[in-house]
Amino acid sequence: MIPVEKAFSGSYAQARSGFLAAAEAAGLSVDHHAHPLKGSQGEALAMDVALDGPQAAERLLIVSSACHGVEGYCGSGVQISALHDERWRERLHSAGVAVAYIHALNPHGFSFDRRVTHEGVDLNRNFQDFSRPLPVNAAYRDLHPLLLPDAWPPSPDNLAATELYIKTHGMLAWQAAITRGQHEFPQGLFFGGTAATWSNQTLRQVLRRLGAGRRRIAWIDLHTGLGPAGVGEKIFADRDDPLSLKRTRAWWGEEVTSIYDGSSTSALLTGLMWMSVYQECPQVEYTGIALEYGTVPVDQVLQALRADHWMHGQPQVDPVLARQIRQQMRDAFYIDTPQWRQAIVDQAARAMHQAVEGLTGA
């Protein structure tokens, strides 16, 4: 086991180096799925996959990071910590469970401190059937001009209009309209895209390979940005099925929340990533959660996202303002304190042990 602070990184390049070193120290091979672009430091980008435990096990746990790029500071730290945890690794082997660490589902967003992919797409809204009509988010359509004004910071008139909307409709309605997912405005927030992204296609390849011969798959997808600081909400990451929800709560506790019944801090979303399991691994029993760690209040998170999308829609931005916006994004999704990092690792470790217990149960 390494000290918690050594598991966390200050950049994507450092995080990837730490992950690859941890896998090597554990004697694991890593599959590298190279991204077509370079990172913010000119570094190579990749979705890296390390498989630990009995390779041919019928039961597999997936632990994934950086679905939403900048959230990878948290997720990568959890993965690196787990790879250095000998007691955890012994538990896997004795239980006959394999664990696949998928590092940086969205490496481009991680490197550039953005939530979206290089295509400007929210990966967790991108898993749609693009041969059919896409969902329409009329509420977002009305808000789009307000969310991305001509100038930043927003003018007093823009702030007043925003406050009026929230006062009239409520913060939950504001959050739901923005975050649900939309397919009309490529420069807008929570854009689900009009085609499968590189990360979408690559993850499907990974799932097909990892899922071959498995009977049960559990998935813990690591996220940040919602809820009280340092608290990991376990959000039901499955289709709307009562039996699956019952099994998920039996594994991870009755505190598991759901976007389908309104118990989660997350709104009801469209195009969710984990639905791909049903298509790529149709033979398995699937059980999953998104482990969502709180950082700052949701209005600050949304404000950081507005600034980020505004900046990337401009032909030129003052370098000082650009640095401020990038730091604002990082601060919205990662709290760089010893207490927060320790809380993250402790809760993730508990959730992973619970997953092994669930996978090996009746």
HELIX and SHEET records of a PDB file:
HELIX    1   1 VAL A    4  ALA A    7  1                                   4    
HELIX    2   2 TYR A   12  ALA A   25  1                                  14    
HELIX    3   3 GLY A   69  GLU A   71  5                                   3    
HELIX    4   4 GLY A   72  LEU A   83  1                                  12    
HELIX    5   5 GLU A   86  ALA A   95  1                                  10    
HELIX    6   6 PRO A  107  SER A  111  1                                   5    
HELIX    7   7 LEU A  123  ARG A  125  5                                   3    
HELIX    8   8 ALA A  138  LEU A  147  1                                  10    
HELIX    9   9 PRO A  156  HIS A  169  1                                  14    
HELIX   10  10 MET A  171  THR A  179  1                                   9    
HELIX   11  11 TRP A  198  GLY A  211  1                                  14    
HELIX   12  12 PRO A  242  TRP A  252  1                                  11    
HELIX   13  13 MET A  273  MET A  275  5                                   3    
HELIX   14  14 SER A  276  GLU A  280  1                                   5    
HELIX   15  15 VAL A  298  HIS A  312  1                                  15    
HELIX   16  16 PRO A  319  PHE A  333  1                                  15    
HELIX   17  17 PRO A  338  THR A  360  1                                  23    
SHEET    1   A 7 VAL A  30  LYS A  38  0                                        
SHEET    2   A 7 ALA A  44  ASP A  52 -1                                        
SHEET    3   A 7 VAL A  97  HIS A 103 -1                                        
SHEET    4   A 7 ARG A  59  SER A  64  1                                        
SHEET    5   A 7 ARG A 216  ALA A 229  1                                        
SHEET    6   A 7 GLU A 285  GLY A 294  1                                        
SHEET    7   A 7 GLY A 232  PHE A 236 -1                                        
END                                                                             
